[in-house]
Amino acid sequence: MNLSLIESIIHWLGGLLAYSVLATVLYGVWRGTQREAGRATGLKENWLRSPWFYLASSAFFFGLAYLGWKPLPWAVSSSARVWMLALGSLLYFPGMLFLLWARLTLGKNYFVSTGFGAQLFAGHQLITSGPFSIVRHPMYAGLILAALGSMLIYFTWTTLYFACFAPLTIIRARREETALSEEFGGQWKEYCQRVPMIVPRLWRRP
């Protein structure tokens, strides 16, 4: 099996997984707009429920992805490309699956947030099981891994942009934590003491 065929298979599988995760996330966002709003921080809740907000952000996201989907201008040897595909796959596929696991675990409690604001629901539940017992923000942890892996696999300007900006999701995580802290108080504080934010612990606290 030659390198070109292996690369094509990885690209195809990666794209299929990405679109599957995207569809699941978008469905969760749509369902979230149908639920009664609860506590919000930062950006007003009507922004996060406005179709114009999602239309504009989607146009920006997909426009950037389309315009930047061009190979990076750096020559890479065949042996280096093999290592890039291997390492990229070890980051991308587990990262995307971890993100998907977290999204499905959140269920009806999932909703979009931005660096400007976060929105909870009326009767919001604090999820601490599954991937949320490993890190407090598994969707963002998975996204960061997947973004780094996608840069190595696809090696385009788009994936380079995403790899550079993915760590900024920590700003969004901080917004969400503000709302969750106000909503759940001591329960949230205990959870934070027990579970790290983004990077899993290699040991358990006594």
N, C-alpha and C positions, 0 to 999 in steps of 0.2 A: 504494500500500500504506500503510495508516494505521499510526499508532504502536502502537495496541493489538494489531494483528495481528503486527507485528514483535516486540513484547515477548513475545507468546505463543509465537512460534516459538523465540526465544532461550531462553525458560524451558523449553520442551519439550526442545530439544537439550541444554541444560545438565543437565537432570534425567537424560536418557538416558545422557549421558557419566558423570555422577556415579555412577549405579547400576552401570554397566559397570566403572568403576574399583573401586568398593566390592566387587563380586563377585570381581574378580581378586585384590584384597588379602585378602579373607576366605579364598579358596581357598589362597593362599599361607600364611596363618596355620594353617589346618587341616593342610596338608601338612607344615608345620614341626613341628607337635606329634607327627608320626609319626617324625621323624628323631632320631637319637641326640644327646643334649645334649653340648655342649662347654663352653668357657670361659664363665663368667657373671660379671657385676658387679652389685653392689647387690642388688636383690630376688632372693630365692631362685628357682631355676629351676622348682620345682614350682608356684609361683604363675603363672608365664608359660605353664605347660602345663595348668593347671587349667580345666576347663569352667566352673566357677563364676566364675572371674575374667572370662572373656569374656561370660558371661551378665550379670553385674552391670555391667560396663563398657558393654555394648551397650544394656542397659536404661536406663542413665544417659544415654548419648549420644542414643539415639532419643527418649527421654522429653523431654530438653531441646530437641531439634529440634522435636518436636511442639508442646510448650507455647509455644515462642517463635516459632512460624511465624505471626506477626502483623505487619502492615505497621508500619513506624516512623511515628510521629505527626508527621512533618515534611512540610509541603506542598512539592511540587517542580513547577516549571513544565514545560511540554511540551519546550521547548528544552533545559532542564537534564536532563530525563529521557533525551533522545536522546544527549547527551554521556555520561551515566552508563552507558547501555546499550553505547555504543561502547567506552568505556574499560574497562568491566567485562568485556566480551567479549575485549578484547585481553589482559587479565590472566587471566581464568578459563580459557578454552579452551586457550591454550598452557600454562598452569600445570598443568591436569589431564592434558594429553597428555604433558608432561614427567614428571609423577609416574608415569603409566602406563608410559612408556618405561623409566624407572628400575626400576620393579617387575618388568617383563618381563626386563630385563637381569640383574637379580639372580638370577632363576630359582629354583633350589632353595635358594639361600643366603639367601632372604628369610625373616625372622621378625619378629614384633612386638617392640617394646621400649616402655618407659615412662620417665617421669622418675625412677623409682625403681630401674630395673635394665634390663640388656640381656643377651641370651642368644645365644651363637654355637653352631655345631654341631660335632660331631666331624668332622674333615676339612674345616673351613670354608675357603672360598676368598676371597681378596681380589680384588674386582672393581674394575678401574680403567679399563674401556673404556666406550664409548658416553657416556651422560650423566655417568658417573663420571669421565670425563676433563675435564669442564667444572667440576663442583663435587663435593665429597666426599659431600654429602648432597642429591642431586637430588630425592628424594621430598619432603623437607621444603621445599626451595626451591620446588618446584612447588606444594606444599600452601599455602605462604604466599601465593604469587601468586593461586592459585585462591580462597583465602578472601577476599582483598581484592576480587577481581573479583566473587565471589558477593554480597558486600554491596552493590555498586553495581547488580548485575543484579536481585537479588530484593528488596533493601531491606527486610528483615525483622529482628526482634530476634535470631532464630537466627543469621543470617548476620553480624550485628554482633558477637555473642558469638564466633563462630568467627574473625572477622577480628582481634579483640582478643587472642585466646588462641593463634592459630596461631604467632606468633613464639616461644612458649614451647617449641615443638618443639626449639629449640636446646639445651634442657636434656637432652632425650632424645638428641640428637646427641652431647653430651658423654659421656653414659653409654656409648654405643656406641663412641666413640673410645677410651675407657679400655680396653674389652675388646679392640678391634682392635689397639691399641698393644701390649698385653701378648701378644697372639697372634702378631703379625707383626713386631714389633721394628723393625729397620732398614728393612725394606721399607715399613712403614707410615710411618716418619719421612720417608723419601725421597718418598713419595707426598704427604704433607702439605706438604712444601716446594714441590712442583710444582703442586699443585691446591688452590685455595681451599676454604673450608668450605661457605659458602652462596651468597655473591655472586660471580658469575663475574668474572674479570679481563678487562679490555678489551685487554690486551696480554700477550704471553708473556714469562716471565722468560728471560733469556739462560742 
